[in-house]
Each structure stands twice: as structure tokens, then as C-alpha cells.
Amino acid sequence: MERSVSGVGVLDKAVEVLEALTDGPKSLAELVTATGLPRATAHRLAVALQAHELVRRDGEGRYALGFGLATLGRAALDSAPLAQLARPALAQLRDDTEESAQLFVRDGDHRVCIESLASPHGLRTIVAVGAALPLSAGSAGRVLRGETPESPGWIESVEEREAGVASVSAPVRDRSGAAVAAIGVSGPIERTTRQPGRRYGAAVLRAARSVEEAAGFT
């Protein structure tokens, strides 16, 4: 369905095409259905985006998100200094807990993962860098939507966003005390238990303080 967001019609329509492909490749007919654009317009925009490597064709000839988006996304995240500054603390957190560690920032009604390090275990949770998740579920979402951490300073969640997964997160605060990011670990309940804060809370808090120090917030 056509919409106007920026006031630049062709740009808005091109973004509609990209958004329609976020849930997987589509034939031209499927792209038309998903966007509500005229067939000729959808085709023209998809071909133009392909020329810029923002759209590609898969083995079945369907339109899919292009690998150029990954380059742009990585550059955008790398331009955020907090992600770079947090990497040593995230690595230490991952090593201390042997669970996947992530750093999230708020973007409107979502939280975006700006850095992620996977657990060394075969059974693990994976959150891709750039993933946008709702604020409504998960310990990091609760941190970023302003929920007051429990008395130890962290928030835990068990199977809120995904069955069989638990997490613990803590806020990274700037000099004013505002939570500018959420750092945490997540993993399968088989290892985290249903009280993951008891096991990982202290390590998550140490990581949050390390990021604050590295960023000059303390």
C-alpha cells in the first residue's frame, strides 16, 4: 500500500520495496501484492535497487535483499562509537558467562542490536547485529523502555520473547543517569536456569560499568 513518509514519493516507494523483502525473497507478483504498487513501478524500483546492490535476484529469480545493505548496515553500526567502545566488555562478559552477549540501543518502539558476540556452546541464542526487536519483551527491552532494575541493578526475563530462552540485562547510563544502552546475556534455560540473574547478574553489571567507563560516562 502506497504511503508518504518523507515527502519524496519515489524514495518512499523504494523503501516499501525493501521493507517488503525483509521477510524473504519474493517474485514480482508477490512484491506487487506486498507493496500495493503498480506492477511496472515495483519492477522499475526493484531493478534500480538491484543496480545499487540493495536488491538481488536469488537462484529462482526472485527479488531479495542485496548484500550492499549489509555493508551499509555495518558501516552505520561502526559509526556508533558506543558499539566499538563496548566490544572489550562484551567479549569479557561472553567469556565469563559462556553465553551470548549483546548490546542494544533504543530506536523508537524497538531495540536494535549494535553489537553481538555468540556463546561458544553449540546450543546458544543468536541475535544478529542490526536486528530490531520489540521493547515489549525481553530484559533488554524492559531496560530500554525505562523499567526500574531490580535491587541488584539488573533485570532478568524468562521466555518472554522466545520459548526456552532467558536473559539478564543492565542499563548503560550516561553522566545524567539516563539509560543509553542495555547490555546483557541470553541463553537456553537448560544452562541459565529460570533465575538467570543469580548466575549472571554480577557479570552483566560489571560489563555495564566497564562500558560506562570506556565511554567516559563515569
C-alpha positions in Angstrom: 0.0 0.0 0.0 1.5 3.4 -1.0 2.3 5.8 1.7 4.1 9.2 2.1 6.7 9.5 4.8 9.5 11.7 3.5 7.6 13.7 1.0 9.8 12.2 -1.7 7.4 9.8 -3.4 10.0 7.7 -5.3 12.1 7.3 -2.2 9.2 6.2 0.0 8.2 3.6 -2.7 11.7 2.3 -2.9 11.8 1.8 0.9 8.5 0.0 0.6 10.1 -2.5 -1.8 13.0 -3.0 0.6 10.7 -3.5 3.6 8.6 -6.0 1.7 11.7 -8.1 1.2 12.7 -8.2 4.9 10.7 -11.4 5.4 12.2 -13.2 2.5 12.6 -13.3 -1.3 9.6 -12.5 -3.5 8.6 -12.9 -7.1 7.4 -9.7 -8.9 3.8 -10.7 -8.4 4.4 -11.2 -4.6 6.2 -7.9 -4.4 3.3 -6.1 -6.1 0.9 -7.8 -3.6 3.1 -6.9 -0.6 3.6 -3.3 -1.5 0.4 -2.4 -3.3 2.5 -0.7 -6.0 1.6 -1.0 -9.7 3.5 -3.8 -11.4 5.5 -1.5 -13.6 6.5 0.7 -10.7 7.5 -2.3 -8.5 9.6 -3.8 -11.3 11.3 -0.5 -12.1 12.2 0.2 -8.5 13.4 -3.4 -7.9 15.7 -3.2 -10.9 17.0 0.2 -9.9 17.7 -1.0 -6.4 19.5 -4.1 -7.9 21.8 -1.8 -9.8 22.9 -0.3 -6.5 23.3 -3.8 -4.9 20.5 -3.1 -2.4 18.3 -5.8 -4.1 19.5 -9.0 -5.8 17.9 -12.0 -7.6 18.1 -15.4 -5.9 18.6 -18.7 -7.7 14.9 -18.9 -8.5 14.8 -15.4 -10.0 13.0 -13.9 -7.0 13.9 -10.5 -5.6 15.8 -10.5 -2.3 17.6 -8.0 -0.1 21.0 -7.2 -1.6 24.3 -7.6 0.1 25.0 -3.9 -0.3 22.6 -3.4 2.6 24.9 -5.4 4.9 27.8 -3.2 4.0 25.8 -0.1 4.7 24.4 -1.5 7.9 27.8 -2.5 9.2 29.1 1.0 8.4 26.2 2.6 10.2 26.8 0.5 13.3 30.5 1.0 13.2 29.9 4.8 13.1 28.2 4.4 16.6 31.2 4.8 19.0 29.4 3.0 21.8 29.4 -0.3 19.9 33.2 -0.1 19.4 33.9 1.0 22.9 31.7 -1.8 24.3 33.4 -4.7 22.4 36.1 -5.5 25.1 33.4 -5.5 27.8 31.1 -7.7 25.7 34.0 -10.1 25.0 34.7 -10.4 28.7 31.1 -10.9 29.5 30.8 -13.6 26.9 33.9 -15.3 28.3 32.9 -15.0 31.9 29.4 -16.4 31.3 30.0 -18.6 28.2 26.6 -17.2 27.0 25.8 -14.9 24.1 26.3 -11.2 24.9 24.6 -8.3 23.2 24.4 -4.5 23.3 21.1 -2.8 22.4 20.1 0.8 21.9 16.6 2.2 21.6 15.2 3.2 18.2 11.6 4.3 18.6 9.4 1.4 19.7 12.2 -1.1 19.0 15.6 -2.0 20.4 18.4 -2.5 17.9 21.4 -4.8 18.5 24.5 -2.8 17.8 27.0 -5.5 18.9 26.7 -9.2 19.5 29.1 -12.0 20.5 27.9 -15.6 20.3 28.3 -18.2 23.0 30.9 -20.9 22.4 28.3 -23.6 23.0 26.6 -25.3 20.1 23.2 -24.7 21.7 23.0 -20.9 22.0 20.9 -17.9 21.3 21.9 -15.8 18.3 20.9 -12.1 17.9 22.3 -10.6 14.7 23.9 -7.2 14.6 21.3 -4.9 13.3 18.3 -6.9 14.5 15.4 -4.8 15.6 13.3 -6.4 18.4 10.3 -5.1 20.3 10.7 -3.2 23.5 7.7 -5.1 24.9 9.5 -8.3 25.8 13.0 -9.4 27.0 15.2 -8.0 29.7 17.0 -5.5 27.3 13.7 -4.2 26.1 12.5 -3.7 29.7 15.7 -1.8 30.5 15.3 0.5 27.5 11.7 1.2 28.0 12.6 2.6 31.4 11.6 -0.2 33.8 13.5 0.2 37.1 16.1 -2.6 37.5 15.7 -5.0 40.5 17.7 -4.1 43.6 20.9 -5.7 42.4 20.7 -3.4 39.3 19.8 -5.9 36.6 16.6 -7.1 35.0 16.0 -10.8 34.1 13.5 -12.3 31.8 12.5 -15.9 31.2 10.7 -17.0 28.0 9.3 -13.5 27.4 10.3 -13.2 23.8 11.2 -16.7 22.9 10.4 -20.1 24.4 13.2 -21.8 26.1 15.4 -18.6 26.4 16.3 -16.5 29.4 18.3 -13.3 29.6 19.8 -10.8 32.0 20.4 -7.1 31.1 21.6 -4.0 32.8 21.5 -0.3 31.8 24.5 1.6 30.5 24.0 5.1 31.9 25.4 8.4 30.7 26.5 11.1 33.1 22.9 12.3 33.6 21.9 8.8 34.7 19.8 8.1 31.5 20.0 4.6 30.1 21.6 5.0 26.7 22.0 1.2 26.1 21.3 -2.2 27.5 24.0 -4.8 27.8 23.2 -8.4 28.7 23.5 -12.1 28.1 21.0 -14.6 26.8 20.9 -18.4 26.5 18.9 -21.6 26.8 17.1 -22.2 30.1 19.0 -25.5 30.3 22.0 -23.5 31.3 20.7 -20.2 32.5 18.0 -21.8 34.7 14.8 -19.9 35.4 16.7 -17.5 37.6 19.4 -16.3 35.3 20.1 -13.2 37.4 21.5 -15.3 40.2 24.1 -16.8 37.8 24.9 -13.9 35.5 23.7 -10.7 37.1 27.0 -9.7 38.7 28.9 -10.3 35.4 26.4 -8.2 33.5 26.7 -5.3 36.0 30.5 -5.4 35.7 30.2 -5.2 31.9 27.8 -2.3 32.1 30.2 -0.4 34.4 33.1 -1.2 32.1 31.2 0.3 29.1 30.3 3.4 31.1 34.0 3.8 32.0 35.2 3.2 28.4 32.7 5.8 27.1 33.7 8.4 29.7 30.3 8.3 31.4 31.8 7.9 34.9 
